[in-house]
Amino acid sequence: MVRLKDISNERVRAYLDELGRLWPAVKGSLTEVHKPCVRPNCRACASGEKHRAFIFSFMENGRQRCRYVAREFVPALRKAVENGRRIEELMGRLGDELIQDYRRHRDKGKTGWRARGK
């Protein structure tokens, strides 16, 4: 039986290096919204322009959650969201590579159609 730990330690090191370069990472989305404020006689709200705000949406225990984000933290959080998306892509790609590695390892020494990858 082929075990995961038998498959390509070099690939594991490369994966961990890539993860390290993608820190910090989060899963969720960042959205800019325009909301009215609570002040009476606010010119921006009266004109319909309203006030810019940023909301981070994420899943927690199967439920969607949202948090307001301070404007000065938006660039860092944008980068973390993008890094999270890149990690998800990397994980998807690695799933296929893991299966291919497994097949190569399993088929070493076999003859016939399986060894040729058909």
Sequence and secondary structure as in RCSB ss.txt:
>XXXX:A:sequence
MVRLKDISNERVRAYLDELGRLWPAVKGSLTEVHKPCVRPNCRACASGEKHRAFIFSFMENGRQRCRYVAREFVP
ALRKAVENGRRIEELMGRLGDELIQDYRRHRDKGKTGWRARGK
>XXXX:A:secstr
   GGGS HHHHHHHHHHHHHT S   SEEEEEEE  S TT HHHHHT  EEEEEEEEEETTEEEEEEE GGGHH
HHHHHHHHHHHHHHHHHHHHHHHHHHHHHHHHTT  STTTTT 
